[in-house]
Amino acid sequence: MFSAMKPLPMFTALALSLCLSRAALPTLKVSENKRFLVTADGQPFFYLGDTTWELFHRLNREDAIRLFENRAARKFNVLQSVAIAELDGHVNPNAYGHLPFLDLDVTRPAVEDGPQNDYWDHVDFIVREANQRGLYIGFLPTWGRYWHDKVKDGKPLFTVAKAAIYGEWLGRRYKDAGLIWILGGDRGVDSDEERDIIRAMAHGLRKGDGGTHLMTFHPPGGIGSSAWFHNDDWLDFNMRQNGHVAEFTGRYSNTRK
């Protein structure tokens, strides 16, 4: 799901971090020649990911650990998972009966006092346990429908302002986790407003995590992130998706260098 890499200056910001262990996972970066992913000390990193999109939303903790151990044993190193899941994750609760937001307001994460009693405590657990087994989270802040489709009152859940606020909160919370930020979520960018929403979320994440993590964009099938964001300073590397069809050659030819 990758095409040509590109450089990106890293922004710094003062951030308050949730105490999540990186579990000795190396920091990732783009190689000096801008063509590969490597660890902080220059060792090659082969991205072998599984699309566990509904991980945060559907699985309880026991099943999640079973999945991690299975994937780690098979040498996967990334689990691509979505904070606000595609299949009505905004209104259907997770395995423990919790929703991600109060009143569908993405600037009001449903966070309660005390450990392990809300949606985001469960996300914390998932990220931490995956990291401890050598698995990075390919962390999608939201599936594309929530910034692209008419979800509430004929509008998406995200605006430019709300995307920036949510991104900063999420970046700060997971600053010290082993992850790769993946924006987008299987939707194309059809307007300047949608493009600005993605950019605002990306800059919010950068402000929150201080530039700790790599960042990319998950496009719809048959196209790549370069179609919209190739020259954006927040995009560390391009991602493309073939889609769910058997014809590959024509779709690969759509990748922009």
C-alpha positions in Angstrom: 0.0 0.0 0.0 3.0 2.3 -0.4 4.4 4.5 -3.2 7.3 6.8 -3.3 8.4 8.3 0.1 8.9 12.0 0.6 10.6 14.1 3.3 8.8 16.2 5.8 10.1 18.6 8.4 9.1 17.6 11.9 7.2 20.1 14.0 7.7 20.4 17.8 5.2 21.2 20.4 4.8 21.1 24.1 2.5 18.2 24.9 1.2 16.4 27.9 1.5 12.6 27.4 -0.5 9.7 28.7 1.7 7.3 30.4 1.8 4.5 27.7 4.9 2.3 27.4 6.5 2.2 24.0 7.5 -1.3 25.0 11.0 -0.8 23.4 9.5 -0.3 20.0 11.9 1.8 17.9 10.9 5.1 16.6 10.2 5.0 12.8 11.3 7.5 10.2 11.7 7.8 6.4 15.2 6.8 5.1 17.8 9.3 4.0 17.0 8.5 0.3 13.3 9.1 1.0 12.4 5.6 -0.4 12.0 3.4 2.7 10.9 3.2 6.3 13.6 2.7 8.8 14.1 2.7 12.5 15.7 5.6 14.3 19.1 3.9 14.0 18.7 3.3 10.3 17.6 -0.3 10.3 15.1 -1.3 7.6 11.5 -1.6 8.7 9.3 -3.8 6.5 5.7 -2.8 7.1 3.7 -6.0 7.3 0.2 -4.8 8.4 -3.1 -6.4 9.1 -6.4 -4.4 8.5 -7.9 -4.9 11.9 -10.2 -1.9 11.3 -12.8 -2.6 14.1 -10.2 -3.6 16.7 -11.0 -0.8 19.2 -14.8 -1.1 18.6 -15.6 -4.8 18.4 -13.0 -6.8 20.4 -12.9 -7.3 24.2 -9.6 -7.4 25.9 -9.2 -11.2 26.0 -9.9 -11.5 22.2 -7.6 -8.6 21.5 -4.7 -10.2 23.3 -5.4 -13.5 21.4 -5.3 -11.6 18.2 -2.0 -9.8 19.1 -0.3 -13.1 20.0 -1.5 -14.7 16.7 -0.3 -11.8 14.6 3.0 -11.4 16.4 3.7 -15.1 15.9 3.1 -14.7 12.2 5.6 -11.7 12.0 3.0 -9.0 11.5 4.3 -5.7 12.9 1.4 -3.2 12.2 -2.3 -3.4 13.0 -4.3 -0.8 11.1 -7.2 0.2 13.4 -9.8 3.0 13.6 -10.6 5.1 16.6 -14.1 5.8 15.3 -15.0 2.6 13.5 -16.7 2.5 10.1 -19.6 0.3 11.2 -21.5 2.9 13.2 -18.7 3.2 15.8 -20.1 6.7 16.7 -23.5 5.4 17.9 -22.9 1.7 18.6 -20.9 1.1 21.8 -17.7 -1.0 22.1 -17.5 -4.4 23.8 -17.9 -2.8 27.2 -20.8 -0.5 26.4 -18.9 2.7 25.9 -19.1 5.3 23.1 -16.2 7.5 22.0 -17.9 10.9 22.3 -20.5 12.8 24.3 -23.5 13.8 22.2 -21.7 12.9 19.0 -19.4 15.9 19.6 -15.9 15.0 18.4 -14.4 17.8 20.6 -15.9 16.0 23.7 -14.2 12.6 24.1 -16.1 10.5 26.6 -13.4 10.3 29.2 -14.4 9.5 32.8 -12.3 9.7 36.0 -10.6 6.5 37.1 -8.9 3.7 35.3 -10.5 1.4 32.7 -14.0 2.8 32.7 -14.5 4.4 29.3 -14.0 4.0 25.6 -10.6 5.6 25.6 -9.3 3.5 28.5 -10.0 0.5 26.3 -8.1 2.1 23.4 -5.2 2.8 25.8 -5.2 -0.9 26.8 -5.3 -2.1 23.1 -2.4 0.2 22.1 -0.3 -0.7 25.1 -0.8 -4.5 24.8 -0.1 -4.5 21.1 3.1 -2.5 21.6 4.2 -4.9 24.3 4.0 -7.7 21.7 6.0 -5.8 19.1 3.1 -4.5 17.1 2.7 -0.9 16.1 -0.8 0.5 15.7 -1.6 2.0 12.3 -3.9 4.5 14.1 -6.7 6.0 12.1 -8.2 8.9 14.1 -11.5 8.3 12.3 -13.0 6.4 9.4 -13.5 8.6 6.3 -17.3 8.7 6.6 -17.2 11.0 9.6 -15.4 13.8 7.8 -16.8 13.1 4.3 -20.4 11.7 4.6 -23.6 13.2 6.0 -23.7 11.6 9.4 -25.5 14.0 11.7 -28.1 16.6 10.7 -27.1 16.3 7.1 -23.4 17.0 7.8 -20.2 15.2 8.7 -19.2 15.0 12.4 -16.0 16.9 11.6 -15.4 20.5 10.7 -12.0 22.2 10.2 -12.0 23.6 13.7 -13.2 20.3 15.3 -10.7 18.3 13.4 -7.9 20.4 14.8 -9.1 20.1 18.4 -9.6 16.3 18.2 -6.3 15.8 16.5 -4.4 17.7 19.1 -6.2 15.8 21.9 -5.5 12.4 20.3 -1.8 13.3 19.5 -1.2 14.4 23.1 -2.9 11.3 24.6 -0.8 8.8 22.4 2.4 10.8 22.2 4.5 8.0 23.7 2.8 5.1 22.1 4.2 2.9 19.3 2.1 3.9 16.3 1.8 5.4 12.8 -0.9 8.0 12.2 -3.1 7.2 9.2 -5.6 9.8 8.2 -8.3 9.4 5.6 -10.2 6.2 6.0 -11.3 4.9 2.5 -12.7 8.2 1.2 -11.6 10.5 -1.5 -11.2 14.3 -1.1 -14.0 15.9 -3.0 -13.8 19.6 -1.9 -11.5 22.2 -0.5 -13.3 22.0 2.8 -12.6 18.2 3.1 -9.0 18.8 2.2 -8.8 21.5 4.9 -10.4 19.1 7.5 -7.7 16.5 6.8 -4.9 19.1 7.0 -6.3 20.5 10.3 -6.4 17.1 11.8 -2.9 16.4 10.7 -1.6 19.6 12.2 -3.5 19.0 15.4 -1.9 15.6 15.7 1.5 17.1 15.1 0.9 19.8 17.7 -0.3 17.1 20.2 2.5 14.6 19.7 5.3 17.0 18.9 6.2 15.2 15.7 6.8 11.9 17.4 5.2 9.7 14.8 5.1 9.1 11.0 1.9 10.2 9.3 0.2 9.1 6.1 -3.3 9.1 4.4 -5.4 6.0 3.6 -7.2 6.6 0.3 -10.1 4.8 -1.4 -9.4 1.9 -3.8 -7.5 2.5 -7.0 -5.8 5.7 -6.0 -3.1 7.0 -3.7 -2.6 9.8 -1.1 -0.4 11.6 -3.6 -3.5 12.6 -5.6 -4.4 15.2 -2.9 -1.5 15.6 -0.4 1.8 14.8 -2.1 3.4 18.2 -1.4 1.9 18.7 2.0 4.4 19.1 4.8 2.6 16.8 7.2 2.7 13.7 4.8 5.7 11.6 5.6 5.0 8.9 3.0 2.3 8.0 0.5 -0.1 5.2 0.8 -2.2 3.7 -1.9 -5.1 1.1 -2.0 -5.8 -1.3 -4.8 -9.4 -1.9 -3.7 -11.4 -5.1 -3.8 -10.9 -6.1 -7.4 -8.8 -8.6 -9.2 -7.4 -6.1 -11.8 -4.2 -4.7 -10.4 -2.1 -3.3 -13.3 -4.4 -0.5 -14.2 -4.8 0.5 -10.6 -1.1 0.5 -9.9 -0.6 2.8 -12.9 -2.6 5.4 -11.1 0.2 5.8 -8.5 1.9 9.2 -8.9 5.6 9.3 -8.4 
